[in-house]
Amino acid sequence: MMAPAVPPGCPLTQGQYATLWRIARGQSQAQIAALKGHSQQAVAHTCRRARIALGATTTTSAVLLLVETGWLDPGDLRWSRITPAQAAYLRAFDELLRARTREQVQTARTTMDRHLAAIYGEKGRFVPRFVDRVRRQRQAHGPKDELDDGLLKNVERMAA
């Protein structure tokens, strides 16, 4: 199956878009290389250039960015869907990778913890160590967004 054309406004070349589209559909870099008759290093280089063009640090976050901006149809993903908490966790992880100062690292880790707790909450699982941490963060800073407000409600419901 051929990859669709690059959507208007997307900063990727057709080759970069096609590579990320195939990865989103579950193909490995080795499979893409064999299909296209390229080396695996060439496919890896294409992925790197695509991440740079999108400002993403990982291929997964590049695919997520394509979906969030509407440049990639979520139906093309090999997983059924990514939840808002999972998307937020991946964005926070990218921020951690970009962090340059100790404060930025701490902020990113705290945000990752919040979203990881939300992921557990979505799955109906309870992780006790998050309860106190989330409550302390909420008391110190207040809710940061709707997800944080929903997270606290889920955590308190699970702790009860």
ABEGO torsion letter per residue (X at the ends): XBBBBBBBGBABBAAAAAAAAAAAAGBBAAAAAAAAGBBAAAAAAAAAAAAAAAGBABAAAAAAAAAAAGABBAAABABABBBAAAAAAAAAAAAAAABABAAAAAAAAAAAAAAAAAAAAAAGBBBAAAAAAAAAAAAAAEBABAAAAAAAAAAAAAAX
